[in-house]
Amino acid sequence: MLKNRFKYIYTLGFLFIIISFFTRTILILKAFSHINNKIFNLAKIYFIGFIFDISTFSYFAIVIITYLSFINNKIYTSKFNKTILISIAFLYTWLLIFISFSEYFFFDEFGVRFNFIAVDYLIYTHEVLRNIVESYPLFWILSIITVTSMLILLFIRKKIIYHDHYNFLKRLKIYSLSICIFLTIHLFVKSDFKNVSNNNYVNELSSNGIYSFFYAFKTNKIEYEKFYPSMDINNAFSNLRHLLKESNNTFINQNIFDISRYIKGQEEKEQKLNVIMIVEESLSAEYMGIFGNIYKLTPNLDKLSKESMFFTNFYATGTRTDRGLEAITLSVPPIPGRSILKRQNNENLNSLGYIFNEKGYDVNFLYGGYSYFDNMKHFFSNNNFKVIDLSNFSKEEITFQNAWGLCDEDVFNKAIKISNESYRIGKPFFTLIMTTSNHRPYTYPDGKIDIPSHSGREGAVKYADYALGKFINDAKKYPWYENTVFVIVADHCASSAGRLALPVNKYHIPLLIYSPRYIKPIALDKQSSQIDLAPTILGLLNFNYKSKFYGKNILRMKREDERAFISTYQRLGYMKGNRLIVLDLMKKKSFYTFDKLTGFLTPISKEDTLLNEAITYYQTADYLYKNNLLKH
């Protein structure tokens, strides 16, 4: 038994391992049905997890062991030091248990350990804290954490040795040996060490949430050519010109790094129709009855799908709102790390807002929350949109509000007022609306639907559908309705969690384009993604315009040109037909076929043509952004 001051660090380490083991076990139980080869994979999870736990604790241990090694015996045995050690032990225990609870709720929402989403959430503490308060019994959770921490502290106090007569030289030897051990651990344990299976749940559970959090924080900007499969940049842009070339576009110059094209409409006359684009929060295709949902959550959307141009094979590019808005407005593939919305130097880009502004439209971005969230205010206000958010609503315009903002009805009522004003002054308008009601804590006005507020995702989906249907019916009362194109699309799916690193079915979203006077109802099964929305809308309006978009008009796509882009902040997917190429860190590349309904992936042999296309799109998009070549 250790009977010196260093027993303190071993006690904290043992506590860290126990709590980490308990947390991992709870998460395993939650994901148990998704873990295949259970005995073999559970062994891997616990073994690799133990290594990550040791590595994670060692970062904290370096600080504590430095303190223990360099204070002299007189200070160490003082009452002041005893107070410090007890206080550190209590705070340390409290935080570990708090993180354990947080990981459970995070895993429940996203199906992963802490990652880039958790890092982002720290930036927007107001919305996130309100969401937590409204979603969970916070008083009872904090009470349990505090009482448990105090009980553990009673046990820890007996393990702390307050009498110690090690001289400085002996402490220095222990310190030096400890540092060597910690450095060896850090050199050995890398983030991809957890990737021991094709099952994403196994890989996530093998890691440590704290380790994953700080790794995500460190890698929020990822250099594409350093970490991902790449090619000579000149060859990449030569390939890109071939991929972007269409019969109705012409490259403006011969500079291969300039993808500017002149897009020509199919007819002589442009149609200056109004456009209201509704981006529905977390609206997975699986919630709609027309895609097979049996719970009748979306009666209005199901009805509209039969009256609209309805795209049944459409995909979100990412798993977050900012990534969806990036693809919809900029028409570029997702680049690794943060979305362009959240990056510096994202002003004056060749955006959908810029093109509509050039055509003489009133261009608005309407959001029911505070638009500083996800850096939306800066991005949209610097890319030709007038930003209208919660701060622009009067008290009379607000009937219901939760952590993320106003209910969808309030936002849609504001949209009608904005539309009326543009119509009054004789200007066409383009309004991009970002909704919030289909988001945890899943609260909405009472009495609107037959599912009580705050009872879960299904109620939020049904309320969002109700508010949307009401908006369309309300709009019919106004003179601008007949000359308006309504676009309904999701920002991302409700969850991207799954066994697989890129579960294709978790990116499937609806797209409806509705305008009874101008658009005939039709269902289209062309494989496409959010980057194709902007050129499709502009094509329907028959606009002639200058473009730097990567997307294509879906209506003009040939079967061999159909493809879609999906991603996490780290993994980049390129879909074509039933094949998926995944580009990952450390220049990894994987090849699969997939089942559209289940998302199940089957590994296949390397396909050079698809790999070159995937690299071309992603590498050039990253290059253009970094070199300010996406600006108009």
Secondary structure, 3 states (H helix, E strand, C coil): CCCCCCHHHHHHHHHHHHHHHHHHHHHHHHHHHHCCCHHHHHHHHHHHHHHHHHHHHHHHHHHHHHHHHHCCHHHHCCHHHHHHHHHHHHHHHHHHHHHHHHHHHHHHHHCCCCCHHHHHHHHCHHHHHHHHHHHCCHHHHHHHHHHHHHHHHHHHHCCCCCCCCCCHHHHHHHHHHHHHHHHHHHHHCCHHHHCCCCCHHHHHHHCCHHHHHHHHHHCCECCHHHHCCCCCHHHHHHHHHHHHCCCCEEECCCCCCCCCEEECCCCCCCCCCEEEEEEECCCCHHHCHHHCCCCCCCHHHHHHHCCCEEEEEEECCCCCHHHHHHHHHHCCCCCCECCHHHCCCCCCECCHHHHHHHCCCEEEEEECCCCCHHHHHHHHHCCCCEEECHHHCCHHHCCCEECCEECHHHHHHHHHHHHHHHHHCCCCEEEEEECCCCCCCCCCCCCCCCCCCCCCHHHHHHHHHHHHHHHHHHHCCCCCHHHEEEEEEECCCCCCCCCCCCCHHHHEEEEEEECCCCCCCEEECCCEEHHHHHHHHHHHCCCCEEECCCCCCHHHCCHHHCCEEEECCCCEEEEECCEEEEEECCCEEEEEEECCCCCCEEECCCCHHHHHHHHHHHHHHHHHHHCCCCEC
